[in-house]
Amino acid sequence: MSKKQKKVLWRILIAAALLVLLLLLPLTGWLRFALFLIPYFVIGYDILIKAFKGIVNRQPFDENFLMAVATVGAIALGEYTEGVAVMLFYQIGELFQSYAVGRSRRSIAALMDIRPDSANLLGEDGEITAVDPDEVEIGSIIVVRPGEKIPIDGVVVSGDSSLDTAALTGESIPREVRAGSEVISGCINLSAPLQIRTGREFGESTVSKILDLVENATSRKSKSENFISRFARVYTPAVCYSALALALLPPLVNLLLGRGADFTVWLYRALTFLVISCPCALVISIPLGFFAGIGGASAQGILIKGSNFMETLADVRTIVMDKTGTLTRGSFEVSGVHHASLEDKQLLELAAHAEALSTHPISRSLIRAYGSEPDGTRVTDVREISGQGVIARVDGREVAVGNAKLMRAVGVEPIDCRSVGTVVHVAIDGAYAGHILISDVIKDGAREAIDALHEAGVTKTVMLTGDIRAVGEDVAKRLGIDQVKSELLPADKVEAVEALLAESQKGETLAFVGDGINDAPVLSRADVGIAMGALGSDAAIEAADVVLMDDDPRKIAKAIRISRKCLRIVRENIWFAIGVKLLCLALGALGLAGMWAAIFADVGVMVLAVLNALRALNTSRL
Amino acid sequence: MKKSYKIEVDCANCALKMEEAAKKTEGVKDASVNFMALKMTVEFEEGADVKATMEKVLKNCRKVESDCEIAF
C-alpha cells in the first residue's frame, strides 16, 4: 500500500470505530448532531474540499460534489448514521479500487518481467562494469552470466550455452547458442557465460519493442470501452436530473391532489439516487478486464496490440492462412526414396556427394538427409547443367542427379513419382537408380491447430499458397482445411482475402495468419492480421495486429480462446454493473431501497466487477 | 506530433474526465488516457508549442480532477 492509501485506511478505521461508539451511546438533540460530525469530517473532509473545488470550476457532475450533496442532505434530514456510513463506504470503495488496480498493474508487469536492469559492459582492459542498458553503444561487447537476462540484441562472440526463451514465447524449450549465433534480448542465459557483440541500441532491441507494444496496447480502445465512456458521460447527469425530478415532482403532484407533500420522503429518495450516480464500477472494470486479458495473453507468447483487436479476434469466423512458414516449416526435406536399385542410404550418399558443391536449397536438403558433410575428395568432374541438375564422378562412378530432362539427356527413362513434391532422379553409370522425393514438411501440431480452430468456432479455414495446385491440395487435405487457393502471386493473396472479406457476414471477422515477412499488405487488409514466428523479426511485429512470438500454429486458436474469455468477462461486467445500478435506482425510487442498499450496491458491484475482471489474467489453461 | 506522458490519477472515471479535458485544450488535436498504464498520449496540432500546450492541458485537467498530476 502506498502512503496515501495507508492514510485513507487509518481514517476509515477511526471513523468506523467512532461511528460504532456513537451508535451505542444514548445521545439526543444537538449533542448527537455535533458528535456525529466528528467521524463525518474525519472520513469526508477531502471529499468536501474537492466538492468545493468542483463548484468553483463549475463541474456540477463531479462525484465528490454529488457524494457531498447526498451526505449533507442525509444529515440535514436527521439521518446522521446514513450520512456518515455513505461517506465511509464510498471511501472504502475508492481505497479498494486504487489498491486492486495497483496490484493488478504490478502483477501484469511481473508477467512481462523481461526488462533488464543493467548490462555488463566489457571494457578494453578486460574489466566488466554494470551500466544502464540505454548507455550501451552498438558494437560494444557485453557479458551475460548464467541466470541473467540478455539485455540487448546481438551476436555471440564467445561461449557455448543454452537460452530460455519462455519469457518471450511462453514455451520453455531451451535454445542452443554458440559463437556466431544471433541472440535476442529477453532470453535468459542458462548454462555458461556468453560474450555478445551488440547489434542494436537498447531502445531498438526486442525487449523494448515488446514492452512498448504491451504498454501501449490498451491505448487503442475497443468498442466496449468507447461504449462505457459514452455511457458514463450521460449516466451521471441523467441520474442527477432524475434525482432532482424525484425530489420535486411527486411532492408537487401530491400538493395539487390535496394530499400531504411528504417532502422529506422524496428528498431522501432523491439523495439515494445521488449515491448511485457514480459510474465507477463500469469505468474501472472494462479497461482492467482488457488490460488483464492482454497481460495474460502476453504471458503465453501472444502479443495483442490493442483491446480493439481482442474484440475482433473474439468474433473471428474465417481464418486465412499462408502455407509456407505458417502450416509448413518452409524448409525442404527428403520425404522418401523410391524405385531405388540400391540401398536408400547409399543412393542418398551418392546424390549428396554429386551435389556437394551446390548451394541450391534442394542440394542442401539432400546433404541434410545424408546426415554428414560430403567428402569432397571422392568427387571429380562436376558439371552443373542449369535448369536440369548435376553430373559428377563419385568414387569413379558417373552419377547424374536432376530432373526428368537430365535423365533423358543422359539416355535414361525416368519413372514418374505418384507423390506430391519435388522429384530428384538419380542415374548411375547410365542406368536409372531411382528417385528421391523432396517436400515441404508440415509443422508438428498443424493438424491439431486446425482442429482446435474449428472447435473454437471458426467456420471456415482457407489456405493460400504460391505453390502448385497438387502440393496445396495435398497439404490442405492432410490438415483438414476447408478451402485452398494455390498458385497465387503475392498480389493475388490480397485479392483472395478481399473476396473472402466480401463474403463474410456482418458481425463476423476474418483473420489472416502469415509469417509477416512478405505478406504485410495482406496482414493489414484482413480484419485482424496475425504474424507468427515473430521472435526477432521487426517487420512482422510492425505489420501485424497480433503477434505470436514463436511459430506454433496451435497458438492461433489459443489467442482466439483468450480473447473470447476476456470479452465474455467484459460483457458480464457491463451487464452486471448496469443491471444492479438500474435495479437500485428503481427500488430507490419506490422507497424499497435506502441509502444503505445504494452504497452497498455501488461499492459491492465495483469490488465484484474488479475481481471478475482479474479472471482474464488467468490464461494458462486455455 | 505525438508524445506520451506519465500521469498520476486515482480513479478510472477521473482518467476519462482528464482525457475529455485534454482533448478540448487548444493546440491539442487528440488525446488519449490509458488508466491502466497511467499514461497520457497527446497529439499536438501543427505548430503548437508543446510546453505551453501541456501547461494548458494540466490546468484544464486540474479543473476536472483537482489532484491529478502530469509529468512533462
Interface residues (C-beta under 8 A of the other chain):
Chain A: K50 K53 G54 N57 Q59 D62 E63 E94 Q97 S98 V101 R105 E215 N216 T218 S219 K221 S229 A232 R233 C278 P279 C280 V283 I284 P287 L288 F291
Chain B: S4 D10 C11 A12 N13 L16 E20 S32 N34 F35 M36 A37 L38 K39 T41 K63 V64 S66 D67
